[in-house]
């Protein structure tokens, strides 16, 4: 989702960042001068800013891969969480970012950009750390069948808007709700604007701090692929995911209960890792652009079982981390007694670092967290298709059809 740069970078980025670092960013990429006349920065600053905006508003597929990567990483580190991590890394390196914006404010986009240009070591360290703490997880639901096309017409959208508004209002988030939709390749995407819980804050008015209750607007993203029969959600709390999925199925698919099948959220498994323990390794020969797949974190759970062989409760967990070799190797060294075929242990989650060649000086790094049965978390702005194919090829994605065939055979 959100693969287009203009959906989350432009026009604010090119309109607010000073021209000097903006020019340096473009000069990092040899292909840029053929699209933007860098001489305008010296002769006509306003024309230079318009030229940059037009360039970035164009087709993202025509932009240099390295520039796309830079813009994505700047946007991520300019977020609230990313900016906190960036400042933390600046302090760790003994650097005080003092980039002043108009009015004395520090603009996160400019701080992130200048850090990339002046201290790429700090920028890279912050971006890697952000990958480990990324919270933009995506919830997924598998429908009962594949090939069910959505009916994205005004009556259906209005019905969904009303249903979504009722869901948010029931969670004390007000009844404000706006729904927009667009087609992102084979996926139908809904952008749902809704109220957040009321927040009491203190605002400055005439040099006085005054309490004020405000309700901000948040966004939820729903993306549906008819070919795969899958619905993805971002920015939706756990309590609202099932009701929103049902509203989508009822209002836009005319299929009540479409996302309530027995395997609706049985999507991912780490059983291949447990079966090959301790010698499991991800294979990526099928994709020449993937340089390396490294397991940087692994959690193992000690569980107790009831008389029917089901997991009863989690007794305790152990997490191994290794940024140089493999967390699975470290886990085996620390806990050699673990045997998954006894049923007393399970792998709770894995965190992978996938390095992908983009043709630039350094491969891109994507941090992926796999937590069965329904969660795979990573920044999906780029490389989503490659990451999901990597997981499928290594048996991490559950094949619904195969599961059903096995049940039928039994």
C-alpha positions as CSV (number, residue, x, y, z in Angstrom):
1,X,0.0,0.0,0.0
2,X,1.0,3.7,-0.5
3,X,3.7,3.0,-3.0
4,X,3.3,6.4,-4.7
5,X,5.6,9.0,-3.3
6,X,3.2,11.9,-3.8
7,X,0.8,10.2,-1.3
8,X,3.0,10.9,1.7
9,X,6.0,13.1,0.6
10,X,4.7,15.8,-1.8
11,X,4.0,18.6,-1.9
12,X,4.8,19.5,1.7
13,X,8.4,18.2,1.4
14,X,9.5,20.3,-1.5
15,X,7.5,23.3,-0.4
16,X,8.9,23.6,3.1
17,X,12.4,22.3,3.0
18,X,15.1,25.0,2.2
19,X,16.5,25.0,-1.3
20,X,20.1,24.4,-0.2
21,X,19.7,20.9,1.2
22,X,17.0,20.1,-1.4
23,X,19.6,20.8,-4.1
24,X,22.2,18.7,-2.4
25,X,19.7,15.8,-2.2
26,X,19.1,16.0,-6.0
27,X,22.8,16.2,-6.7
28,X,23.3,12.9,-4.9
29,X,21.7,11.2,-7.9
30,X,23.4,11.6,-11.3
31,X,20.1,11.1,-13.2
32,X,18.5,14.2,-11.7
33,X,20.1,17.0,-13.9
34,X,18.4,15.6,-17.0
35,X,15.0,16.2,-15.3
36,X,15.6,19.3,-13.2
37,X,17.7,22.3,-14.2
38,X,19.9,22.7,-11.2
39,X,20.9,26.1,-12.5
40,X,17.5,27.4,-11.5
41,X,18.6,27.2,-7.8
42,X,21.0,30.1,-8.5
43,X,18.9,32.2,-10.9
44,X,15.2,31.7,-9.9
45,X,14.6,30.0,-6.6
46,X,10.8,30.0,-7.0
47,X,11.1,28.3,-10.4
48,X,13.5,25.8,-8.9
49,X,11.1,24.8,-6.2
50,X,8.3,24.4,-8.8
51,X,10.5,22.3,-11.0
52,X,11.4,20.0,-8.0
53,X,7.7,19.7,-7.1
54,X,6.8,18.8,-10.6
55,X,9.6,16.2,-10.8
56,X,8.6,14.5,-7.6
57,X,4.9,14.6,-8.5
58,X,5.6,12.6,-11.6
59,X,5.5,8.8,-12.0
60,X,7.5,7.3,-9.1
61,X,8.7,4.5,-11.4
62,X,10.7,7.0,-13.5
63,X,12.6,8.4,-10.5
64,X,16.0,7.0,-9.6
65,X,15.7,4.1,-7.2
66,X,18.2,5.7,-4.8
67,X,16.2,9.0,-4.8
68,X,13.0,7.0,-4.1
69,X,14.7,5.2,-1.3
70,X,16.1,8.5,0.2
71,X,12.6,10.1,0.1
72,X,11.0,7.1,1.8
73,X,13.6,7.0,4.6
74,X,13.3,10.7,5.2
75,X,9.6,10.5,5.4
76,X,9.9,7.6,7.9
77,X,12.4,9.3,10.1
78,X,10.3,12.5,10.0
79,X,7.4,10.7,11.7
80,X,6.9,11.1,15.4
81,X,8.5,7.8,16.3
82,X,11.2,8.1,13.7
83,X,12.2,11.6,14.8
84,X,12.5,10.5,18.4
85,X,14.8,7.7,17.4
86,X,16.8,10.1,15.1
87,X,17.4,12.5,17.9
88,X,18.3,9.7,20.2
89,X,21.0,8.5,17.8
90,X,22.3,12.1,17.3
91,X,22.8,12.3,21.1
92,X,24.5,8.9,21.1
93,X,27.0,10.2,18.5
94,X,27.5,13.5,20.3
95,X,25.7,15.6,17.7
96,X,23.2,18.3,18.5
97,X,20.8,18.9,15.6
98,X,20.2,22.6,15.6
99,X,18.4,23.1,12.3
100,X,16.1,26.1,12.9
101,X,12.9,26.5,10.8
102,X,11.0,29.8,10.5
103,X,9.6,30.9,13.8
104,X,12.2,29.0,15.8
105,X,10.7,25.6,15.2
106,X,12.7,22.5,14.2
107,X,11.2,20.8,11.2
108,X,11.6,17.0,11.3
109,X,11.8,16.7,7.5
110,X,14.7,19.2,7.4
111,X,16.5,17.6,10.3
112,X,16.2,14.1,8.7
113,X,17.3,15.4,5.3
114,X,20.3,17.3,6.7
115,X,21.3,14.3,8.8
116,X,21.2,12.1,5.7
117,X,23.4,14.6,3.8
118,X,25.9,15.5,6.6
119,X,25.9,12.4,8.8
120,X,24.7,9.4,6.9
121,X,26.2,7.1,9.6
122,X,23.7,8.6,12.1
123,X,20.9,8.5,9.6
124,X,21.5,4.8,8.8
125,X,21.8,3.8,12.4
126,X,18.5,5.6,13.2
127,X,16.7,4.0,10.3
128,X,17.8,0.5,11.2
129,X,16.6,1.0,14.8
130,X,13.3,2.3,13.5
131,X,12.8,-0.9,11.6
132,X,13.0,-2.9,14.9
133,X,10.5,-0.7,16.7
134,X,8.1,-0.1,13.7
135,X,4.5,-0.1,14.9
136,X,2.7,0.2,11.6
137,X,1.7,-3.4,11.6
138,X,-0.9,-4.5,9.1
139,X,-3.8,-6.8,10.0
140,X,-4.9,-9.3,7.3
141,X,-8.0,-11.3,6.7
142,X,-8.4,-14.1,4.2
143,X,-11.8,-14.4,2.6
144,X,-13.8,-17.5,2.1
145,X,-13.1,-17.5,-1.7
146,X,-10.9,-15.7,-4.2
147,X,-12.1,-13.6,-7.1
148,X,-14.9,-11.7,-5.4
149,X,-14.9,-8.2,-6.8
150,X,-15.8,-5.2,-4.7
151,X,-18.7,-3.0,-5.7
152,X,-17.2,0.4,-5.0
153,X,-20.2,2.6,-5.9
154,X,-21.7,5.5,-3.9
155,X,-24.5,3.5,-2.2
156,X,-22.0,0.9,-1.0
157,X,-19.4,3.4,0.1
158,X,-22.1,5.4,2.0
159,X,-23.3,2.3,3.7
160,X,-19.7,1.4,4.7
161,X,-19.1,5.0,5.9
162,X,-22.2,4.8,8.2
163,X,-21.2,1.4,9.5
164,X,-17.6,2.6,10.2
165,X,-18.9,5.7,11.9
166,X,-21.0,3.6,14.2
167,X,-18.0,1.4,15.0
168,X,-15.8,4.4,15.9
169,X,-18.6,6.1,17.8
170,X,-19.0,3.0,20.0
171,X,-15.3,3.3,20.9
172,X,-15.9,6.9,22.1
173,X,-14.2,8.4,19.0
174,X,-17.1,10.5,17.8
175,X,-19.2,9.8,14.7
176,X,-17.1,11.8,12.2
177,X,-16.1,9.5,9.3
178,X,-15.1,10.3,5.8
179,X,-14.2,7.6,3.2
180,X,-12.2,8.0,0.0
181,X,-11.2,5.2,-2.3
182,X,-8.7,4.7,-5.2
183,X,-7.3,1.8,-7.2
184,X,-3.7,0.8,-6.4
185,X,-2.9,-1.7,-9.2
186,X,-4.9,-4.8,-8.5
187,X,-6.0,-3.6,-5.0
188,X,-9.0,-1.4,-4.0
189,X,-7.9,1.0,-1.2
190,X,-10.2,2.8,1.2
191,X,-8.8,5.8,3.2
192,X,-11.1,6.2,6.3
193,X,-10.7,9.4,8.2
194,X,-12.2,9.2,11.7
195,X,-12.1,11.0,15.0
196,X,-9.5,10.0,17.7
197,X,-10.3,9.8,21.4
198,X,-10.6,13.3,23.0
199,X,-7.3,14.5,24.2
200,X,-6.8,17.2,26.9
201,X,-3.8,19.3,26.2
202,X,-2.4,22.6,27.1
203,X,-2.1,25.3,24.4
204,X,-0.2,28.6,24.4
205,X,-2.4,31.7,23.9
206,X,-1.1,35.1,24.6
207,X,1.8,33.7,26.6
208,X,-0.5,31.7,28.8
209,X,-1.0,28.0,29.1
210,X,-4.6,27.1,28.7
211,X,-6.2,23.6,28.9
212,X,-8.1,22.6,25.8
213,X,-9.9,19.4,24.8
214,X,-9.4,18.5,21.2
215,X,-10.3,15.6,18.9
216,X,-7.9,15.0,16.1
217,X,-8.5,13.1,12.9
218,X,-6.8,9.8,12.4
219,X,-6.6,7.6,9.3
220,X,-7.3,3.9,8.8
221,X,-6.3,2.2,5.5
222,X,-8.2,-0.8,4.1
223,X,-6.8,-2.5,1.0
224,X,-8.6,-5.4,-0.7
225,X,-7.2,-7.7,-3.4
226,X,-10.0,-9.6,-5.2
227,X,-7.5,-12.0,-6.8
228,X,-6.3,-13.2,-3.4
229,X,-9.5,-12.6,-1.5
230,X,-7.5,-10.8,1.2
231,X,-8.2,-7.6,3.1
232,X,-5.4,-5.7,4.7
233,X,-5.8,-3.0,7.4
234,X,-3.4,-0.4,8.7
235,X,-4.0,2.1,11.5
236,X,-6.8,0.0,13.0
237,X,-6.8,-1.1,16.7
238,X,-7.4,-4.7,17.5
239,X,-10.9,-4.2,18.8
240,X,-12.2,-2.6,15.6
241,X,-10.6,-4.9,13.0
242,X,-13.2,-7.7,12.9
243,X,-16.2,-5.2,12.9
244,X,-14.6,-3.2,10.1
245,X,-13.8,-6.4,8.1
246,X,-17.5,-7.4,8.4
247,X,-18.7,-3.9,7.4
248,X,-16.5,-4.1,4.3
249,X,-17.8,-7.6,3.4
250,X,-21.4,-6.7,3.9
251,X,-21.4,-3.2,2.3
252,X,-18.9,-3.6,-0.6
253,X,-18.8,-7.4,-1.3
254,X,-22.4,-8.2,-0.4
255,X,-21.0,-11.2,1.4
256,X,-21.8,-11.1,5.1
257,X,-19.3,-13.3,7.0
258,X,-16.8,-13.4,4.1
259,X,-13.9,-12.7,6.5
260,X,-15.2,-14.9,9.3
261,X,-14.1,-18.3,8.0
262,X,-12.1,-20.7,10.2
263,X,-8.8,-19.7,8.5
264,X,-9.6,-16.0,8.1
265,X,-6.6,-15.1,10.3
266,X,-4.6,-18.4,10.0
267,X,-2.2,-16.7,7.6
268,X,1.4,-17.3,8.7
269,X,3.3,-20.1,10.3
270,X,6.8,-20.7,11.6
271,X,6.4,-24.5,11.5
272,X,9.1,-24.9,8.8
273,X,11.6,-23.3,11.1
274,X,10.6,-25.6,14.0
275,X,10.7,-28.7,11.7
276,X,14.2,-27.9,10.5
277,X,15.5,-26.8,13.9
278,X,18.3,-25.9,14.5
279,X,19.4,-25.8,10.9
280,X,16.8,-23.7,9.2
281,X,17.9,-21.0,6.8
282,X,15.9,-18.8,4.5
283,X,16.5,-19.5,0.8
284,X,16.4,-16.6,-1.7
285,X,18.1,-18.0,-4.8
286,X,14.9,-17.4,-6.8
287,X,15.4,-13.6,-6.5
288,X,18.8,-12.3,-7.6
289,X,18.1,-8.9,-6.1
290,X,17.9,-10.3,-2.5
291,X,21.5,-10.2,-1.2
292,X,20.9,-11.6,2.3
293,X,18.2,-12.7,4.7
294,X,19.3,-12.6,8.3
295,X,17.4,-13.6,11.4
296,X,18.2,-10.8,13.9
297,X,15.7,-11.8,16.6
298,X,14.0,-15.0,17.7
299,X,11.6,-15.6,20.5
300,X,10.9,-19.1,21.9
301,X,8.0,-19.8,24.2
302,X,7.7,-22.5,26.8
303,X,4.1,-23.7,26.8
304,X,2.1,-26.2,28.7
305,X,-0.5,-28.4,27.0
306,X,-3.9,-29.8,28.1
307,X,-5.0,-33.4,27.7
308,X,-6.3,-32.8,24.2
309,X,-2.8,-31.7,23.0
310,X,-3.8,-28.0,22.7
311,X,-1.6,-25.2,24.0
312,X,-2.9,-24.3,27.4
313,X,-0.8,-21.3,28.5
314,X,2.4,-19.5,28.0
315,X,4.8,-20.3,30.9
316,X,7.8,-18.1,29.9
317,X,9.6,-16.7,26.9
318,X,13.3,-16.3,25.9
319,X,14.4,-13.8,23.2
320,X,17.8,-14.1,21.4
321,X,19.2,-11.2,19.3
322,X,22.1,-11.2,17.0
323,X,22.9,-8.3,14.5
324,X,25.9,-10.0,13.0
325,X,25.2,-13.7,12.5
326,X,21.9,-15.4,13.2
327,X,19.6,-15.2,16.2
328,X,18.6,-18.8,15.6
329,X,22.2,-19.9,16.1
330,X,22.4,-17.8,19.3
331,X,19.1,-19.3,20.5
332,X,20.3,-22.8,20.0
333,X,23.6,-22.0,21.8
334,X,21.7,-20.5,24.8
335,X,19.0,-23.2,24.9
336,X,20.3,-26.4,23.5
337,X,17.6,-28.4,25.3
338,X,14.9,-27.0,23.1
339,X,13.1,-29.6,20.9
340,X,10.0,-28.5,19.1
341,X,8.8,-32.0,18.3
342,X,7.9,-32.5,22.0
343,X,5.2,-29.9,21.9
344,X,6.6,-28.1,24.9
345,X,8.1,-25.3,22.9
346,X,7.1,-23.0,20.0
347,X,8.7,-20.1,18.2
348,X,6.8,-17.0,19.2
349,X,8.2,-14.7,16.5
350,X,11.1,-14.0,14.2
351,X,12.6,-10.6,13.1
352,X,14.3,-10.7,9.7
353,X,16.6,-8.2,8.1
354,X,16.4,-8.5,4.3
355,X,18.9,-6.7,2.1
356,X,17.7,-6.0,-1.4
357,X,19.9,-4.7,-4.3
358,X,18.4,-1.6,-5.9
359,X,21.3,-0.7,-8.1
360,X,22.6,1.8,-5.7
361,X,25.8,2.0,-3.6
362,X,24.3,0.0,-0.8
363,X,21.5,-2.5,-0.7
364,X,18.2,-1.4,0.9
365,X,17.5,-3.0,4.3
366,X,14.0,-4.1,5.2
367,X,13.1,-5.3,8.7
368,X,10.3,-7.9,8.8
369,X,8.6,-9.3,11.9
370,X,6.7,-12.6,11.6
371,X,4.4,-13.5,14.4
372,X,2.0,-16.4,13.8
373,X,-0.8,-16.7,13.0
374,X,-1.9,-13.5,11.5
375,X,0.9,-10.8,11.7
376,X,3.7,-9.9,9.4
377,X,5.0,-6.4,10.1
378,X,7.3,-4.3,7.9
379,X,7.3,-1.0,6.1
380,X,5.3,-1.8,3.0
381,X,6.0,1.3,1.0
382,X,8.6,-0.6,-1.0
383,X,9.5,-4.2,-1.8
384,X,6.1,-5.6,-0.5
385,X,5.8,-8.1,-3.4
386,X,9.4,-9.3,-2.9
387,X,9.1,-9.8,0.8
388,X,5.8,-11.6,0.5
389,X,7.2,-13.9,-2.2
390,X,10.2,-14.6,0.0
391,X,7.9,-15.7,2.8
392,X,5.8,-17.8,0.5
393,X,8.8,-19.6,-1.0
394,X,10.0,-20.5,2.5
395,X,6.7,-21.9,3.7
396,X,5.9,-19.0,6.1
397,X,2.6,-18.1,4.3
398,X,-0.2,-20.6,5.0
399,X,-1.7,-22.1,1.8
400,X,-5.5,-22.2,2.4
401,X,-6.2,-24.5,-0.5
402,X,-3.5,-27.0,0.6
403,X,-4.9,-27.0,4.2
404,X,-8.4,-27.7,3.0
405,X,-7.2,-30.5,0.7
406,X,-5.4,-32.1,3.6
407,X,-8.5,-31.9,5.8
408,X,-10.6,-33.4,3.1
409,X,-8.0,-36.2,2.6
410,X,-8.1,-37.0,6.3
